[in-house]
Amino acid sequence: MRTSALLLLAFAGNSFAQTAVVESPNSQIKVTISDENSTPSYAISFKNKPALNASRLGFEFKTQAAFSDGFKITHVKQQSVNTQWQQPWGERQTVTDKHNEVAVTFAKNEPNSATYTVRFRAFDSGVGFRYEVPKQAGFDQTHITKELTEFAINNNNNATAWWIPARGWNRYEYVYNTTALNDVPLAHTPFTLKTNDGTHISIHEAALVDYAGMVLNQRRPGTFNADLTPWSDGIAVKKQGAFNTPWRTIQIADSAVGLVNSDIILNLNEPNKLGDVSWVKPGKYVGIWWGMHINTQTWGSGEKHGATTQTTKYYMDFAAEYGFDGVLVEGWNIGWDGDWFFNGDVFSFTQPYDDFDIAALTQYGKQKGVQLIGHHETSGNVSNYRDQMEDAFALYEKSNVSQVKTGYVADGGNIKRIDENGIARHEWHDGQFMVNEYLYNVKLAAKHKISIN
C-alpha cells in the first residue's frame, strides 16, 4: 500500500518551516501540517483544491504555558492501515478501516520544553485528528481553558450551512437552520455545509470520552473555533497525567450521500468494551414527537393532538413498510395540557387520553410486526412518578409493551420531591441524582420484563 506521509522540509535551522503531509488512500484528500511562523497549523485539500485553509492548532491552560506560538515540528511518524471489523448491529455488519496516518510531534527549541503530538488519519471520505499529551514534567494536573483548534473553510463566500444553535435551552431539539455559512454564530456539531463549488463538508467529533463537548464558534468569516463547553468554574477540561483528546472529524465528499456513507466516526470511536453483547436486542424506531417541535401536532389534547390511535397506526404502517422495529409515542397520557414543562404534579402514567387506545394499538402492532414503545415524561416530579411506577409498568406489561423511554425534562432547581412531611422540595438536577433515579426505574422495570431506553 502506498504511504503518503512524509516530512517534506527538514532544514537544519529552526528558523525554517517544516511540513508533514498525509494523503488519503485514493489520493483525493491531502492534509498538510506546518509550523510556519512557529505556529502549528493544518490545511486540507480535496481533489487538488483547497477545502480548509491553514487552521490553527493548540491549547491554552490555566497554569501551564500555551501550546501555541513558538512550537515547531520535531518528529513525524507514519503508518498505513487496511483492516476490517464487525459491529453487532448497524447499517452494515462489516466496516472497512482504510487510512493513512501521520503523527506529528511539536515542541519548542528550548530546554525542558513541553511537547505534544497531533495524530492525523486520512480516509477516502475525510480526515480525523486528535491531540496526544504525554506524561511529562509540569503536566501532572492539566486544566484546559481553551482549545485553539480552527476549521478555516475555503471558498466560504456563498457557501450554505445546515446547523442548530449551540448552548440554547432546547439543546439538540431545534429545527435545523439553512443559512449562508457566514451567518452562523455558535453551532452544534455535526455541522454540515456546501461550498459554492459543490464540495460537501461535515465537522463533528468521535471518541468523546471524559472531555468537554465541542461546539463551533465563528470568530471571523469562514473560520470556526473549537469552543469547549466548560465546567461551572470556567475550566473546559480537567486531566491528570497523559491524555488524548476526542478526534476532530472533517468528512468531505462531492455530495451529501458521500457524507452519509462515511465510516470515519465509526472507525475513530473506541472499540466495544462490554465484551459479549449478544443479550442486547437492537432496533430502529420512528415516533410521534417531532411534529410537536415543528407545531404540526401538540403533546396536549385538542384538534392537533399527535398521540392518537389513528396517527399511531399510520406510523406503524410506515414502520412495517420501511423496516423499523417500533413506534415511540409521546403525549399519550393525561397531563400534557397547558405548560407540561411544569406539569409534573398532574401527569398520569396509567390513564391515556380518550383518543389513544393502548390495547388496540398493541394488537395492531402485533399484526404488523411493530412494537409500541412506551413513554413516561415526569417533568422532574420524582415523587409523582414513583407513586405511580408500579401501576404504570404493570399497565405496560399487561399491554405487551416491552420497552419504555423515561424523561426528566426540567431545568436545574426544578426537580421536585415530596418529603416525609408532605412538603414539596425543589432540588438541583445533578448527575448522581439522574443515575440513582435511572437505576430505580431499571430495577422496577425488570420486575415487569420491560426494558428502559
DOPALUM-581224 format. One record per residue (C-alpha): x, y, z; residue number from 1. Coordinates in pm, whole numbers, always signed. Layout:
! residues N
     px     py     pz pos
      X      Y      Z NUM
...
! end
This chain:
! residues 453
     px     py     pz pos
     +0     +0     +0   1
   +119   +345    -82   2
   +214   +552   +221   3
   +183   +924   +164   4
   +305  +1067   +492   5
   +644  +1231   +488   6
   +844  +1517   +626   7
   +883  +1742   +324   8
  +1117  +2005   +465   9
  +1373  +1940   +736  10
  +1618  +2228   +736  11
  +1898  +2241   +989  12
  +1790  +2565  +1149  13
  +1469  +2608  +1343  14
  +1400  +2936  +1162  15
  +1270  +2744   +860  16
   +922  +2596   +838  17
   +882  +2221   +834  18
   +587  +2047   +678  19
   +435  +1700   +702  20
   +183  +1565   +452  21
    -58  +1272   +461  22
   -291  +1170   +179  23
   -599   +952   +172  24
   -556   +605    +16  25
   -720   +728   -308  26
   -502  +1045   -301  27
   -804  +1277   -336  28
   -768  +1423    +14  29
   -440  +1574   +133  30
   -359  +1711   +477  31
    -65  +1947   +521  32
    +66  +2007   +874  33
   +303  +2301   +918  34
   +491  +2503  +1179  35
   +528  +2807   +954  36
   +586  +3124  +1156  37
   +633  +2892  +1456  38
   +256  +2843  +1475  39
   +129  +2483  +1438  40
   -145  +2455  +1177  41
   -303  +2218   +927  42
   -476  +2257   +592  43
   -684  +2016   +380  44
   -729  +1994     +4  45
   -985  +1787   -184  46
   -926  +1688   -546  47
   -636  +1935   -568  48
   -849  +2226   -449  49
   -836  +2384   -101  50
  -1113  +2267   +134  51
   -979  +2403   +463  52
   -720  +2680   +462  53
   -441  +2693   +719  54
   -613  +2633  +1053  55
   -453  +2682  +1391  56
   -376  +2401  +1639  57
   -304  +2411  +2011  58
   -433  +2481  +2364  59
   -436  +2737  +2640  60
   -409  +2625  +3004  61
   -481  +2769  +3346  62
   -126  +2729  +3476  63
   +100  +2590  +3200  64
   +228  +2790  +2904  65
     +5  +2767  +2597  66
    +64  +2515  +2318  67
    +66  +2782  +2050  68
   +331  +3020  +1915  69
   +689  +2900  +1918  70
   +619  +2530  +1872  71
   +800  +2352  +1590  72
   +770  +2007  +1431  73
  +1031  +1782  +1595  74
   +923  +1433  +1487  75
   +699  +1266  +1229  76
   +583   +904  +1238  77
   +373   +744   +965  78
   +178   +426   +903  79
    -99   +286   +682  80
   -390    +66   +790  81
   -624   -154   +589  82
   -836   -377   +812  83
  -1197   -480   +863  84
  -1405   -526  +1176  85
  -1761   -626  +1254  86
  -2021   -442  +1456  87
  -2305   -630  +1628  88
  -2571   -411  +1469  89
  -2587   -125  +1221  90
  -2634    -32   +859  91
  -2355   -272   +764  92
  -2204   -555   +962  93
  -1851   -532   +822  94
  -1673   -197   +838  95
  -1351   -128   +649  96
  -1088    +83   +825  97
   -854   +202   +550  98
   -647   +509   +614  99
   -303   +666   +608 100
   -176   +818   +931 101
    +86  +1067  +1037 102
   +168  +1155  +1397 103
   +335  +1496  +1421 104
   +512  +1595  +1743 105
   +559  +1961  +1838 106
   +795  +2122  +2092 107
   +980  +2447  +2143 108
  +1353  +2482  +2078 109
  +1435  +2545  +2440 110
  +1542  +2335  +2742 111
  +1270  +2130  +2913 112
  +1011  +2228  +2654 113
   +667  +2072  +2686 114
   +566  +1853  +2395 115
   +253  +1717  +2233 116
   +156  +1514  +1929 117
   -127  +1560  +1679 118
   -226  +1236  +1509 119
   -394  +1272  +1167 120
   -576   +994   +984 121
   -672  +1049   +620 122
   -958   +835   +488 123
  -1110   +843   +141 124
  -1412  +1022   +292 125
  -1237  +1271   +517 126
   -993  +1336   +799 127
   -976  +1277  +1172 128
   -718  +1420  +1412 129
   -662  +1428  +1785 130
   -413  +1571  +2034 131
   -199  +1339  +2246 132
    -28  +1489  +2550 133
   +227  +1253  +2706 134
   +325  +1222  +3070 135
   +581  +1497  +3131 136
   +708  +1737  +3394 137
   +465  +2014  +3479 138
   +159  +1830  +3348 139
    +67  +1611  +3643 140
   -258  +1808  +3657 141
   -383  +1990  +3350 142
   -668  +2240  +3329 143
   -750  +2334  +2969 144
   -914  +2675  +2942 145
   -931  +2694  +2564 146
   -874  +2471  +2264 147
   -722  +2669  +1977 148
   -830  +2430  +1701 149
   -968  +2608  +1396 150
  -1164  +2499  +1089 151
  -1098  +2764   +824 152
  -1339  +2690   +540 153
  -1211  +2777   +195 154
  -1449  +2917    -63 155
  -1682  +3030   +216 156
  -1850  +3311    +24 157
  -2198  +3199    -80 158
  -2149  +2865    +98 159
  -2463  +2711   +252 160
  -2474  +2569   +605 161
  -2717  +2341   +789 162
  -2699  +2388  +1166 163
  -2869  +2423  +1502 164
  -2769  +2684  +1765 165
  -2541  +2568  +2043 166
  -2597  +2609  +2417 167
  -2960  +2713  +2388 168
  -3218  +2599  +2641 169
  -3359  +2340  +2398 170
  -3021  +2175  +2335 171
  -3037  +1941  +2035 172
  -3412  +1964  +1966 173
  -3414  +2274  +1748 174
  -3532  +2273  +1389 175
  -3227  +2293  +1161 176
  -3145  +2629  +1005 177
  -3037  +2663   +642 178
  -2836  +2982   +603 179
  -2532  +3134   +443 180
  -2219  +2997   +611 181
  -2103  +3340   +723 182
  -2433  +3394   +911 183
  -2371  +3107  +1155 184
  -2277  +3228  +1508 185
  -2244  +2934  +1753 186
  -2340  +2588  +1624 187
  -2363  +2233  +1746 188
  -2191  +1952  +1563 189
  -2244  +1771  +1336 190
  -2222  +2090  +1132 191
  -2274  +2049   +759 192
  -2201  +2287   +474 193
  -2171  +2303    +98 194
  -1921  +2539    -63 195
  -2007  +2721   -384 196
  -1808  +2470   -589 197
  -2028  +2185   -461 198
  -1793  +2036   -202 199
  -1983  +1895    +96 200
  -1817  +1910   +441 201
  -1938  +1793   +782 202
  -1749  +1872  +1105 203
  -1803  +1659  +1414 204
  -1610  +1459  +1676 205
  -1554  +1095  +1772 206
  -1445   +909  +2087 207
  -1578  +1185  +2314 208
  -1479  +1031  +2648 209
  -1408  +1230  +2966 210
  -1366  +1555  +2775 211
  -1572  +1865  +2708 212
  -1812  +1857  +2414 213
  -1718  +2080  +2121 214
  -1934  +2344  +1957 215
  -1824  +2567  +1668 216
  -1780  +2940  +1714 217
  -1736  +3155  +1402 218
  -1490  +3419  +1519 219
  -1419  +3557  +1172 220
  -1587  +3487   +836 221
  -1545  +3122   +739 222
  -1322  +3031  +1035 223
  -1472  +2832  +1321 224
  -1307  +2770  +1657 225
  -1348  +2453  +1863 226
  -1536  +2606  +2156 227
  -1535  +2366  +2453 228
  -1832  +2354  +2692 229
  -1687  +2449  +3033 230
  -1740  +2342  +3390 231
  -1914  +2589  +3623 232
  -1574  +2729  +3725 233
  -1486  +2815  +3365 234
  -1234  +2533  +3314 235
  -1305  +2343  +2995 236
  -1124  +2015  +3065 237
   -958  +1871  +3377 238
   -699  +1597  +3329 239
   -431  +1420  +3528 240
   -120  +1280  +3365 241
   -109  +1178  +2999 242
   -428  +1216  +2796 243
   -574  +1209  +2446 244
   -850  +1435  +2320 245
  -1151  +1321  +2116 246
  -1099  +1303  +1741 247
  -1200  +1612  +1543 248
  -1359  +1484  +1222 249
  -1394  +1656   +884 250
  -1594  +1449   +637 251
  -1556  +1560   +274 252
  -1746  +1448    -34 253
  -1891  +1558   -366 254
  -2245  +1505   -238 255
  -2450  +1467    +79 256
  -2473  +1095     +8 257
  -2096  +1070    +39 258
  -2114  +1222   +387 259
  -2389   +983   +498 260
  -2198   +677   +377 261
  -1873   +771   +554 262
  -1749   +536   +829 263
  -1494   +781   +973 264
  -1672   +827  +1306 265
  -1736   +454  +1347 266
  -1368   +384  +1282 267
  -1244   +652  +1521 268
  -1475   +570  +1811 269
  -1337   +336  +2074 270
  -1399    -39  +2033 271
  -1669   -215  +2233 272
  -1559   -257  +2595 273
  -1866   -451  +2712 274
  -1748   -785  +2577 275
  -2036  -1017  +2485 276
  -2332   -806  +2373 277
  -2548  -1090  +2243 278
  -2803  -1008  +2515 279
  -2870   -667  +2358 280
  -3173   -654  +2129 281
  -3105   -360  +1896 282
  -3373   -195  +1688 283
  -3477   +116  +1499 284
  -3789   +314  +1574 285
  -3986   +608  +1445 286
  -4210   +813  +1666 287
  -4466  +1078  +1742 288
  -4276  +1372  +1892 289
  -4107  +1580  +1621 290
  -4442  +1710  +1497 291
  -4476  +1882  +1833 292
  -4145  +2063  +1787 293
  -4245  +2198  +1445 294
  -4600  +2279  +1561 295
  -4786  +2047  +1325 296
  -4901  +1846  +1629 297
  -4940  +1902  +2004 298
  -4848  +1697  +2308 299
  -5172  +1806  +2477 300
  -5525  +1717  +2373 301
  -5721  +1903  +2104 302
  -5756  +1922  +1727 303
  -5382  +1881  +1666 304
  -5318  +1612  +1928 305
  -5041  +1391  +1793 306
  -5073  +1080  +2010 307
  -5395   +941  +1868 308
  -5483   +584  +1779 309
  -5525   +679  +1414 310
  -5193   +862  +1387 311
  -5005   +584  +1567 312
  -5147   +326  +1325 313
  -5022   +541  +1038 314
  -4673   +539  +1190 315
  -4694   +164  +1245 316
  -4782   +115   +877 317
  -4480   +327   +784 318
  -4253   +135  +1023 319
  -4367   -202   +885 320
  -4313    -92   +524 321
  -3966    +57   +575 322
  -3810   -186   +822 323
  -3846     -9  +1157 324
  -3900   -220  +1469 325
  -4112    +12  +1678 326
  -4312   +333  +1720 327
  -4247   +558  +2019 328
  -4539   +779  +2123 329
  -4512  +1094  +2334 330
  -4822  +1272  +2466 331
  -5049   +968  +2503 332
  -5127  +1013  +2876 333
  -5320  +1267  +3082 334
  -5113  +1566  +3194 335
  -4974  +1724  +2878 336
  -5231  +2005  +2854 337
  -5108  +2353  +2937 338
  -4740  +2412  +3010 339
  -4635  +2049  +3052 340
  -4278  +2156  +3125 341
  -4405  +2242  +3475 342
  -4685  +1982  +3487 343
  -4504  +1713  +3681 344
  -4773  +1714  +3952 345
  -5058  +1615  +3723 346
  -4910  +1352  +3491 347
  -5091  +1019  +3499 348
  -4892   +719  +3383 349
  -5191   +485  +3365 350
  -5466   +696  +3210 351
  -5448   +766  +2835 352
  -5629  +1043  +2654 353
  -5965   +930  +2512 354
  -5827   +923  +2155 355
  -5542   +679  +2241 356
  -5623   +308  +2278 357
  -5322   +113  +2408 358
  -5484   -231  +2375 359
  -5594   -170  +2018 360
  -5253    -37  +1919 361
  -5052   -322  +2068 362
  -5278   -567  +1886 363
  -5240   -371  +1561 364
  -4866   -359  +1608 365
  -4856   -734  +1659 366
  -5030   -784  +1326 367
  -4779   -552  +1160 368
  -4472   -688  +1337 369
  -4410   -348  +1502 370
  -4365   -278  +1874 371
  -4548     +2  +2054 372
  -4277   +174  +2263 373
  -4394   +335  +2586 374
  -4304   +678  +2718 375
  -4304   +829  +3067 376
  -4233  +1201  +3098 377
  -4202  +1321  +3458 378
  -4117  +1692  +3412 379
  -3885  +1636  +3705 380
  -4155  +1548  +3962 381
  -3990  +1245  +4117 382
  -4248  +1171  +4384 383
  -4547  +1178  +4150 384
  -4372   +931  +3920 385
  -4254   +700  +4198 386
  -4606   +682  +4344 387
  -4735   +554  +4009 388
  -4447   +346  +3877 389
  -4571     +6  +3997 390
  -4910    +56  +3830 391
  -4751   +222  +3524 392
  -4518    -69  +3448 393
  -4795   -319  +3525 394
  -5011   -149  +3260 395
  -4734   -180  +3003 396
  -4675   -545  +3096 397
  -5046   -619  +3059 398
  -5047   -439  +2721 399
  -4739   -629  +2594 400
  -4531   -312  +2579 401
  -4177   -433  +2644 402
  -3983   -105  +2613 403
  -4029   +237  +2768 404
  -3843   +565  +2735 405
  -3835   +776  +3053 406
  -3787  +1152  +3061 407
  -3693  +1414  +3321 408
  -3737  +1739  +3133 409
  -3670  +2009  +3392 410
  -3434  +2299  +3441 411
  -3181  +2290  +3724 412
  -3358  +2357  +4052 413
  -3696  +2232  +3924 414
  -3658  +1868  +4026 415
  -3948  +1823  +4268 416
  -3970  +1569  +4551 417
  -4226  +1540  +4833 418
  -4052  +1476  +5167 419
  -4179  +1266  +5459 420
  -4370  +1568  +5593 421
  -4557  +1623  +5269 422
  -4356  +1930  +5181 423
  -4254  +1982  +4817 424
  -3883  +2041  +4784 425
  -3700  +2156  +4471 426
  -3358  +2005  +4408 427
  -3078  +2062  +4163 428
  -3062  +1836  +3861 429
  -2723  +1668  +3902 430
  -2561  +1363  +3750 431
  -2578  +1142  +4061 432
  -2948  +1217  +4101 433
  -3012  +1109  +3744 434
  -2811   +790  +3787 435
  -2999   +695  +4106 436
  -3340   +757  +3951 437
  -3249   +567  +3636 438
  -3129   +264  +3834 439
  -3450   +271  +4039 440
  -3653   +262  +3716 441
  -3445    -20  +3572 442
  -3496   -239  +3878 443
  -3872   -190  +3877 444
  -3897   -229  +3500 445
  -3703   -555  +3517 446
  -3967   -693  +3753 447
  -4221   -642  +3473 448
  -3984   -764  +3200 449
  -3970   -418  +3043 450
  -3651   -254  +2917 451
  -3568   +114  +2979 452
  -3441   +317  +2682 453
! end
